[in-house]
Amino acid sequence: MLLSMGLAKPSSSWRYALIATIFSVLGGIFGYLIGYLGIELIEPLIHGSSYAANYEKISSWFSYYGVWIVILAGFTPLPYKLFTITAGVMQMPFLPFILGSILGRGLRFFLVSGIMYFAGKRIQNKLRHYVDAIGWSTVIIFVIVYFFYRWKS
């Protein structure tokens, strides 16, 4: 939707990105609270659903990567809601969760809006086709940089 709105009115792209970021983070807070407050009710539902395998994998990622997983989840096409609920279940500290959500979601939405603002109609068809590849490429770069810095320390 952000892509379509930015293409329709490129001059409003930045406002659309800000609105999308704010409401996505608010939705993330809601997901976090669901996980944090309702773990006893939610965990059996997750384990009985098609999300069970993903939930276990994501839980292990949270234990190992912490806030970095929130940033990456906010930026990728992965189901962000599953990560926000899991952050609550894992009782991730709230402030790092919020900051990671703002950074991850903001990067994603402002990147798309920036492309719409500066390139707009010229790249409309190509961007629709390559938006997932661009997102995953950026994630791979983040992961490489992360492991490089971790290896250096």
Backbone torsions as a table, in degrees:
resi	resn	phi	psi	omega
1	MET	NA	-41.4	179.1
2	LEU	-59.8	-41.3	178.9
3	LEU	-61.3	-48.0	-179.1
4	SER	-64.0	-42.9	-180.0
5	MET	-66.7	-39.3	177.9
6	GLY	-65.7	-36.2	177.0
7	LEU	-69.6	-36.4	-179.5
8	ALA	-69.7	-35.7	-178.2
9	LYS	-144.6	78.7	-176.3
10	PRO	-55.9	-31.2	-178.7
11	SER	-65.8	-19.1	179.1
12	SER	-100.7	7.2	-175.6
13	SER	-55.7	-42.6	-177.6
14	TRP	-65.3	-40.6	178.5
15	ARG	-63.7	-42.5	178.8
16	TYR	-61.0	-40.7	179.6
17	ALA	-64.8	-41.1	178.8
18	LEU	-63.7	-45.6	179.0
19	ILE	-62.0	-45.1	179.9
20	ALA	-62.1	-41.4	179.9
21	THR	-64.5	-47.9	-178.9
22	ILE	-58.6	-50.6	-175.3
23	PHE	-74.5	-27.9	174.9
24	SER	-68.1	-42.0	178.0
25	VAL	-66.2	-39.9	175.9
26	LEU	-61.1	-41.8	175.2
27	GLY	-63.3	-37.7	176.3
28	GLY	-63.5	-39.2	176.6
29	ILE	-62.6	-42.0	178.0
30	PHE	-60.9	-44.8	177.1
31	GLY	-61.6	-42.3	177.8
32	TYR	-58.5	-46.7	-179.3
33	LEU	-64.9	-36.7	175.8
34	ILE	-59.0	-47.6	179.6
35	GLY	-67.1	-42.1	-176.2
36	TYR	-68.3	-44.5	-174.9
37	LEU	-90.9	-23.4	-173.2
38	GLY	-117.7	28.2	-176.0
39	ILE	-56.5	-40.2	-178.1
40	GLU	-64.5	-32.3	179.5
41	LEU	-85.4	-36.2	-172.3
42	ILE	-80.3	-42.3	-174.1
43	GLU	-56.2	-44.3	176.9
44	PRO	-62.8	-34.1	177.9
45	LEU	-67.2	-41.9	179.1
46	ILE	-64.0	-45.3	-178.2
47	HIS	-66.6	-23.6	178.0
48	GLY	-92.2	4.7	-177.0
49	SER	-112.0	-178.6	178.0
50	SER	-74.1	-8.4	179.4
51	TYR	-86.1	-3.6	-172.1
52	ALA	-55.7	-50.1	-178.4
53	ALA	-63.9	-42.3	178.5
54	ASN	-64.4	-38.4	179.9
55	TYR	-61.5	-45.3	179.6
56	GLU	-62.8	-42.8	179.8
57	LYS	-63.8	-46.4	-178.8
58	ILE	-65.2	-37.7	177.4
59	SER	-59.3	-42.4	178.8
60	SER	-67.5	-35.4	176.8
61	TRP	-63.1	-41.6	178.9
62	PHE	-60.7	-42.5	-179.5
63	SER	-62.0	-35.3	-174.6
64	TYR	-90.2	-45.3	-171.0
65	TYR	-99.4	-19.0	178.6
66	GLY	61.9	-130.6	-174.1
67	VAL	-64.1	-25.1	-179.6
68	TRP	-61.1	-33.0	-180.0
69	ILE	-69.1	-33.7	177.1
70	VAL	-67.5	-43.0	178.9
71	ILE	-61.2	-48.8	-180.0
72	LEU	-64.5	-42.1	179.5
73	ALA	-63.0	-36.6	178.9
74	GLY	-67.9	-24.3	-176.5
75	PHE	-93.9	-27.1	-173.0
76	THR	-89.3	169.8	174.9
77	PRO	-78.5	4.4	177.4
78	LEU	-63.1	157.4	-179.4
79	PRO	-68.9	98.3	-176.0
80	TYR	-56.7	-35.2	-177.6
81	LYS	-60.2	-35.5	178.9
82	LEU	-65.3	-37.2	178.5
83	PHE	-70.4	-37.5	-179.3
84	THR	-69.1	-41.5	177.6
85	ILE	-63.6	-43.6	179.4
86	THR	-63.9	-37.0	176.7
87	ALA	-59.6	-40.7	176.6
88	GLY	-67.3	-43.8	178.9
89	VAL	-59.9	-42.2	-179.0
90	MET	-78.1	-1.1	-178.9
91	GLN	52.7	45.1	175.3
92	MET	-61.0	140.3	177.2
93	PRO	-54.1	136.5	-169.9
94	PHE	-66.1	-44.9	-177.4
95	LEU	-62.0	-48.1	175.7
96	PRO	-60.2	-35.3	176.9
97	PHE	-61.1	-47.5	-179.7
98	ILE	-62.2	-48.7	-178.6
99	LEU	-62.9	-41.4	177.1
100	GLY	-64.3	-38.6	178.4
101	SER	-66.0	-45.2	178.9
102	ILE	-61.3	-44.5	-178.8
103	LEU	-65.7	-50.9	-177.8
104	GLY	-64.4	-50.0	-179.2
105	ARG	-68.6	-41.6	179.2
106	GLY	-61.0	-44.7	177.6
107	LEU	-58.1	-45.3	-178.5
108	ARG	-62.6	-51.8	-174.8
109	PHE	-71.1	-39.5	-179.8
110	PHE	-73.4	-29.0	174.4
111	LEU	-63.8	-49.3	178.8
112	VAL	-61.3	-45.1	-178.7
113	SER	-66.3	-37.5	177.1
114	GLY	-63.1	-42.0	176.8
115	ILE	-62.6	-42.4	179.3
116	MET	-64.7	-40.9	-177.9
117	TYR	-66.0	-45.4	-174.5
118	PHE	-87.4	-29.8	-175.9
119	ALA	-113.1	-33.6	174.3
120	GLY	47.2	-124.0	-173.2
121	LYS	-62.4	-29.2	-176.6
122	ARG	-60.0	-31.4	-175.7
123	ILE	-116.1	12.6	-174.0
124	GLN	-49.1	-55.6	-176.2
125	ASN	-68.0	-41.1	-179.6
126	LYS	-66.7	-40.1	-178.3
127	LEU	-64.7	-42.7	178.1
128	ARG	-57.9	-37.0	-177.5
129	HIS	-75.6	-35.1	-171.5
130	TYR	-107.7	5.6	-173.3
131	VAL	-59.9	-40.3	178.3
132	ASP	-67.5	-40.8	179.1
133	ALA	-63.1	-38.9	177.4
134	ILE	-63.1	-45.2	179.5
135	GLY	-61.0	-48.4	-179.3
136	TRP	-66.5	-36.2	177.8
137	SER	-62.4	-41.0	178.2
138	THR	-64.7	-40.7	177.7
139	VAL	-61.1	-44.9	179.7
140	ILE	-60.2	-41.1	177.8
141	ILE	-62.7	-44.9	177.3
142	PHE	-58.6	-44.1	-178.5
143	VAL	-64.6	-43.6	178.9
144	ILE	-61.8	-46.1	179.1
145	VAL	-62.1	-43.0	179.2
146	TYR	-58.9	-51.1	-178.2
147	PHE	-67.3	-32.6	176.8
148	PHE	-62.5	-49.1	179.6
149	TYR	-66.6	-35.3	178.2
150	ARG	-67.5	-40.0	179.5
151	TRP	-66.6	-37.5	-178.8
152	LYS	-69.5	-25.9	-176.4
153	SER	-89.8	NA	NA
